[in-house]
Amino acid sequence: MKVRRAMPARYGLFLLAALWLLVVLPLSAAAAPYAAYVMDARSGKVLHSRNADTRLHPASLTKMMTLYIAFQAVERGEISLDTKVKISRFAASEPPSKLGLKSGQRIAFRYLIRAAAVKSANDAATAIGEALEGSEAAFARRMNRTAKALGMTRTTFKNAHGLTESGHLSTARDMSILGRHVLYDYPEYYNLFSRRSTNAGVREVANTNRRLLGAYRGADGIKTGYTRAAGFNLVASAERGRERIIATVFGGTSTSARNARVAELLDMGFKRAPTRVALQKPKKPAYVPGGAGKTVRVSGITRTSLRPRLRAGTQLAAAAVVTPAAPPPAAAQASASGVLSSDIQMALVAAQEVPVEAETPPVQTIVASNSSLAAATLRPAMRPGSTVLALATETPPENEVVTRLSTSGGHQWGVNVGRYNSRYNAERALVTTALAEMTTLEGTLRKVVKKPTGFDANFLGMTRDSADLACRRLTARNISCLMVGPAS
């Protein structure tokens, strides 16, 4: 009787095991298609390819692009490695793998880079995107522009971390191209991918690729990835002697199986690649800005130019008509006589073609209508020195050239556009920002201030209102900006 009672329970266990084998295993296998690609990193020559152009889920291989743009932004002076980034609620809520950042927390940009490269932290990757472009969507657009510039023709990014999202797809070929650009475009950062562990600011983190780094001779990077939809992915690079191979695998069934397959592909690459090959680094693309372009208003620029605008011949005649006692407004009214611009241009051309004699007759009073005034000045007479002096000294105050604003009289404010790791980068950021926002920063004093943690790039000599306006306009252009008060 006891045997008969135990039989149903045993049959139940068998039934559950059968269901697991029939349902779970086929679904997991179907969710991760396989693809592979091997290239000689020195020349970019393809050594092996299988389903290399099939669009698949890249998983955390996506972070190679996030990091590539981060390196680019530091190089361009958009942000410094020491910039404190405020973590948003959205970034802090990203699922694992993550660093464990909290909403409102501030952390140096360099630690976000380390966490994304070594730990493959999703919260760090999202924080990088938000710090550079303001939102995940805007950063994804920048990722796609960069991918296009790199020649990644079958890749579409939707986020900075690589978690599964509809339409977020890439290929083994494109990810190999990206890995090669990371290696050669930013060699000063490539060592991040070979670190077995690193300090990420809040804690020490271990490398997700440490098993292959420790097991395969010559392996020095670069990025792993895993989601249920993608399977176990890896872009790996190894160097032996003068040879360097990049191998990419999509759809591995486990970490160990993926690493074993990558090791086989790397061995294949070293076997097929010639020992001596001329190094042909990929062409580093220029930064591609987003948007359809912005209209820059240039009204008022010539008013403060150090090289004044050429005066037309009609204005010379008008200056001769003015009597010595005439006030400056009369000259201003004469210059606005309504002469056609084409007539003025003809007068200027004729004046340049006909040389002016060394001795000229005295200036005569000219009485003519607007239509005949330009024709009368085709051969302009040299003005007496007294007239030149009068015009120079009687310039209305609103036309004075101002090259530097005093820091007194309310102009004790300024704006800071970032802290940089070198004076050169800070000065370059000042020039770039001044060209981007000429309206509010015109006439300010550009100054680099050395701090213990870097070099501050400041625009000084502003009022509180003008500094506030400049910061708001710079922020609208996605340029970081902080107001600097009199006591700063």
Secondary structure, 3 states (H helix, E strand, C coil): CHHHHHHHHHHHHHHHHHHHHHHHHHHHHHCCCCEEEEEECCCCEEEEEECCCCCECCHHHHHHHHHHHHHHHHHHCCCCCCCEEECCHHHHCCCCCCCCCCCCCEEEHHHHHHHHHHHCCHHHHHHHHHHHHCCHHHHHHHHHHHHHHHCCCCCECCCCCCCCCCCCEECHHHHHHHHHHHHHHCCCCHHHHHCCEEECCCCEEECCCHHHHHHCCCEEEEEEEEECCCEEEEEEEEEECCEEEEEEEEEECCHHHHHHHHHHHHHHHHHHCCCCCCCCCCCCCCCCCCCCCCCCCCCCCHHHCCCCCCCCHHHHHHHHHCCCCCCHHHHHHHHCCCCCHHHHHHHHHHHHHCCCCCCCCCCCCCCCCHHHHHHHCCCCCCCCHHHHHHHHHCCCHHHCCCCCCCCCCCCCEEEEEEEECCHHHHHHHHHHHHHHCHHHHCCCEEEEEEECCEEEEEEEEECHHHHHHHHHHHHHCCCCCEEECCCC
